[in-house]
C-alpha cells in the first residue's frame, strides 16, 4: 500500500480512534471490576469485537445467565449487522481474502466509514477496506487493554464516560449526511426512536424490547421511503423519455 493511502486511512479513522479508546477503557475497567482477569478484555476484543455486545456480555456473565439467554441477547443487540452486510455485498465483491475478516469486523463505526469512503484509483479494495477495519479493531483492543490493566490498580469514576459512544455516533452521522446529502435515514431513525420512547412511557412496550421495535420500525419505514423514491424516479424518467419521443 502506498504511504499516501495509508496516511489517508489513518486520518480517516482518527475519530474512531478517540471514540474507541474512550469507550474501550471503561469496558476494560468494568470487566476487571466484575471479577474477571485483565487479559480477558483483549481476548474478547480480538475474538468477539462487538462494543455494545461486550458490555452486555460482562453483565450477563456476572449474573450467571445461560448460554441461550446470552445468545438471544447478543442476537437482538447485533441483528442490525445483517442489514449492514446486505448493503455492502457489491462493495465487498472484489475484496478477495480480506472478505471474511471484513464481514467479522463490520462494526457500526467501520460501516459508517466504508459507506462514505471512495476507493482510491488503482488501489486493491480488499487491502484498502481491510486496513480501515483492522486499524479500527486495533484501537478497540488498545482501549480495552488499557482499561483492564489500569482498572486492576487504579480506582476510576465512570461519570460522563458513557457519553463518548453517543458523541462518536454523532460525528459519524454528520460525516455520512455531508457525503450522501440524504437526510431521510437519520430523520426516520430519530422519529422511530421518539415514537418508541413515547410508547414505553405509555406502558405500551417495555424496556426489554424497545431497541428491537425501534430498529424494526426504522427499517420498515426506510424501506417504504426508498421504494417510494425509486418509483418517483422511474416515473420521472418515463415522462422524460415520453417527452423526448413526442418532440421527435
C-alpha positions as CSV (number, residue, x, y, z in Angstrom):
1,X,0.0,0.0,0.0
2,X,1.2,3.5,-0.9
3,X,2.3,5.7,2.1
4,X,-0.1,8.4,1.0
5,X,-3.0,5.9,1.0
6,X,-2.2,4.6,4.5
7,X,-1.9,8.1,5.9
8,X,-5.3,8.9,4.3
9,X,-6.8,5.8,6.1
10,X,-5.1,6.8,9.3
11,X,-6.6,10.3,9.2
12,X,-10.0,8.8,8.2
13,X,-10.0,6.6,11.3
14,X,-8.9,9.1,13.8
15,X,-12.5,9.9,15.1
16,X,-12.9,6.1,15.7
17,X,-9.5,6.0,17.4
18,X,-10.6,8.6,20.0
19,X,-14.0,7.1,20.4
20,X,-12.8,3.5,20.8
21,X,-10.1,4.5,23.3
22,X,-12.7,6.4,25.3
23,X,-15.2,3.6,25.2
24,X,-12.8,0.7,25.4
25,X,-11.2,1.9,28.6
26,X,-14.4,1.8,30.6
27,X,-15.1,-1.7,29.2
28,X,-11.8,-3.0,30.4
29,X,-12.3,-1.4,33.8
30,X,-15.9,-2.8,34.1
31,X,-14.6,-6.3,33.2
32,X,-12.0,-6.2,35.9
33,X,-14.3,-4.8,38.5
34,X,-16.7,-7.6,37.7
35,X,-14.0,-10.0,39.0
36,X,-12.5,-11.2,35.7
37,X,-8.8,-11.3,34.8
38,X,-7.3,-8.3,32.8
39,X,-6.3,-10.5,29.9
40,X,-9.9,-11.4,29.1
41,X,-10.5,-7.8,27.8
42,X,-8.1,-8.0,24.8
43,X,-9.1,-11.7,24.2
44,X,-12.8,-10.7,23.9
45,X,-11.9,-7.7,21.8
46,X,-9.9,-9.9,19.4
47,X,-12.4,-12.8,19.1
48,X,-15.8,-11.1,19.8
49,X,-15.2,-7.5,18.8
50,X,-18.7,-6.1,19.5
51,X,-18.6,-2.9,21.6
52,X,-22.2,-2.9,23.0
53,X,-22.2,-6.7,22.8
54,X,-19.1,-6.9,25.0
55,X,-20.6,-4.5,27.6
56,X,-23.8,-6.6,27.7
57,X,-21.8,-9.9,27.9
58,X,-20.0,-8.8,31.1
59,X,-23.3,-8.1,32.8
60,X,-24.8,-11.4,31.6
61,X,-21.6,-13.3,32.7
62,X,-21.8,-11.7,36.2
63,X,-25.5,-12.6,36.6
64,X,-24.8,-16.2,35.6
65,X,-27.0,-16.1,32.5
66,X,-27.4,-19.3,30.5
67,X,-25.9,-19.8,27.1
68,X,-29.3,-19.5,25.4
69,X,-30.0,-16.2,27.2
70,X,-26.7,-14.8,26.2
71,X,-27.1,-15.9,22.6
72,X,-30.6,-14.3,22.2
73,X,-29.5,-11.1,23.9
74,X,-26.5,-10.7,21.6
75,X,-28.5,-11.5,18.6
76,X,-31.0,-8.8,19.4
77,X,-28.3,-6.2,20.0
78,X,-26.3,-7.0,16.9
79,X,-29.1,-8.0,14.4
80,X,-28.7,-4.7,12.6
81,X,-25.4,-6.0,11.2
82,X,-27.4,-8.2,8.8
83,X,-28.7,-5.0,7.2
84,X,-25.2,-3.6,7.1
85,X,-23.8,-6.7,5.4
86,X,-26.6,-6.8,2.7
87,X,-25.8,-3.2,1.8
88,X,-22.1,-3.9,1.3
89,X,-22.4,-7.0,-0.9
90,X,-21.4,-5.1,-4.0
91,X,-18.6,-3.2,-2.3
92,X,-17.1,-6.4,-0.8
93,X,-17.4,-8.3,-4.1
94,X,-13.7,-8.0,-5.1
95,X,-12.1,-8.0,-1.7
96,X,-10.7,-11.5,-2.0
97,X,-9.0,-13.0,1.0
98,X,-9.9,-9.9,3.1
99,X,-13.7,-10.6,2.8
100,X,-14.1,-13.0,5.8
101,X,-12.3,-10.5,8.1
102,X,-14.3,-7.6,6.7
103,X,-17.5,-9.5,7.5
104,X,-16.3,-10.2,11.0
105,X,-15.0,-6.7,11.7
106,X,-18.1,-4.8,10.4
107,X,-18.9,-2.6,13.4
108,X,-21.2,0.5,13.3
109,X,-18.2,2.8,13.0
110,X,-16.4,0.8,10.4
111,X,-19.6,0.5,8.4
112,X,-20.0,4.3,8.6
113,X,-16.5,4.8,7.2
114,X,-16.8,2.3,4.5
115,X,-20.1,3.8,3.2
116,X,-18.7,7.3,2.9
117,X,-15.2,6.5,1.6
118,X,-14.4,6.1,-2.1
119,X,-11.8,3.6,-3.2
120,X,-8.6,5.3,-4.4
121,X,-7.7,4.8,-8.0
122,X,-5.6,1.6,-8.7
123,X,-5.9,0.5,-5.0
124,X,-6.8,-3.0,-4.0
125,X,-10.3,-2.9,-2.5
126,X,-9.6,-5.7,0.0
127,X,-6.4,-4.2,1.3
128,X,-7.9,-0.7,1.5
129,X,-11.1,-1.6,3.2
130,X,-9.4,-4.3,5.3
131,X,-6.8,-1.7,6.6
132,X,-9.7,0.5,7.8
133,X,-11.3,-2.3,9.6
134,X,-8.0,-3.6,11.1
135,X,-7.0,-0.2,12.4
136,X,-10.4,0.3,14.0
137,X,-10.2,-3.1,15.7
138,X,-6.7,-2.3,17.0
139,X,-8.0,0.9,18.6
140,X,-10.7,-1.0,20.4
141,X,-8.2,-3.7,21.5
142,X,-5.9,-1.0,22.8
143,X,-8.6,0.8,24.7
144,X,-9.9,-2.3,26.4
145,X,-6.4,-3.4,27.3
146,X,-5.5,0.0,28.8
147,X,-8.8,0.0,30.8
148,X,-8.3,-3.6,32.1
149,X,-4.7,-3.1,33.2
150,X,-5.4,0.3,34.7
151,X,-8.6,-0.9,36.4
152,X,-6.6,-3.6,38.2
153,X,-4.6,-0.9,40.2
154,X,-6.4,2.4,39.9
155,X,-10.0,3.4,41.0
156,X,-12.0,5.3,38.3
157,X,-15.1,7.5,38.3
158,X,-17.4,6.5,35.3
159,X,-19.4,9.7,35.4
160,X,-19.8,11.1,31.9
161,X,-17.7,8.5,30.1
162,X,-20.7,6.7,28.7
163,X,-21.4,9.7,26.5
164,X,-18.3,9.0,24.4
165,X,-20.2,6.4,22.4
166,X,-23.1,8.9,21.7
167,X,-20.6,11.6,20.6
168,X,-18.8,9.1,18.3
169,X,-22.1,8.2,16.6
170,X,-22.9,11.9,16.2
171,X,-19.6,12.6,14.4
172,X,-20.0,9.6,12.1
173,X,-23.7,10.6,11.3
174,X,-22.7,14.1,10.4
175,X,-20.0,12.8,8.0
176,X,-22.5,10.4,6.4
177,X,-25.0,13.2,5.8
178,X,-22.3,15.5,4.4
179,X,-21.3,12.8,2.0
180,X,-24.7,11.5,0.9
181,X,-26.8,14.7,1.2
182,X,-29.6,12.3,2.2
183,X,-31.5,13.4,5.4
184,X,-34.2,10.7,5.1
185,X,-32.5,7.8,7.0
186,X,-31.5,9.9,10.1
187,X,-34.9,11.6,10.2
188,X,-36.6,8.2,10.1
189,X,-34.2,6.9,12.8
190,X,-34.9,9.8,15.1
191,X,-38.7,9.6,14.5
192,X,-38.7,5.8,15.3
193,X,-36.7,6.4,18.5
194,X,-39.0,9.2,19.7
195,X,-42.1,7.0,18.9
196,X,-40.8,4.0,20.8
197,X,-39.8,6.2,23.8
198,X,-43.3,7.6,23.8
199,X,-44.8,4.1,23.6
200,X,-42.6,3.0,26.5
201,X,-43.7,5.9,28.6
202,X,-47.3,5.0,27.9
203,X,-46.5,1.4,29.0
204,X,-47.4,0.1,25.5
205,X,-44.0,-1.5,25.2
206,X,-41.3,-2.4,27.8
207,X,-37.6,-1.6,28.1
208,X,-36.8,-5.2,27.2
209,X,-37.9,-4.9,23.6
210,X,-37.7,-1.1,22.9
211,X,-34.5,-1.4,20.9
212,X,-35.8,-4.2,18.7
213,X,-39.1,-2.4,18.0
214,X,-37.2,0.8,17.2
215,X,-34.9,-1.0,14.7
216,X,-37.8,-2.8,13.0
217,X,-39.9,0.4,12.8
218,X,-36.9,2.3,11.3
219,X,-36.1,-0.5,8.8
220,X,-39.7,-0.8,7.6
221,X,-40.2,3.0,7.2
222,X,-36.9,3.4,5.4
223,X,-37.8,0.5,3.0
224,X,-41.1,2.3,2.2
225,X,-39.3,5.6,1.7
226,X,-36.6,4.1,-0.6
227,X,-39.3,2.2,-2.6
228,X,-41.4,5.4,-3.0
229,X,-38.3,7.3,-4.1
230,X,-37.4,4.7,-6.7
231,X,-41.0,4.7,-8.1
232,X,-40.9,8.5,-8.4
233,X,-37.6,8.4,-10.1
234,X,-38.8,5.8,-12.6
235,X,-42.0,7.8,-13.3
236,X,-39.9,10.9,-13.8
237,X,-37.6,9.0,-16.2
238,X,-40.6,7.6,-18.1
239,X,-42.1,11.1,-18.5
240,X,-38.7,12.5,-19.7
241,X,-38.4,9.7,-22.3
242,X,-42.0,10.2,-23.4
243,X,-41.5,14.0,-23.8
244,X,-38.3,13.4,-25.8
245,X,-40.2,11.0,-28.0
246,X,-43.0,13.5,-28.6
247,X,-40.6,16.1,-29.6
248,X,-39.1,13.9,-32.2
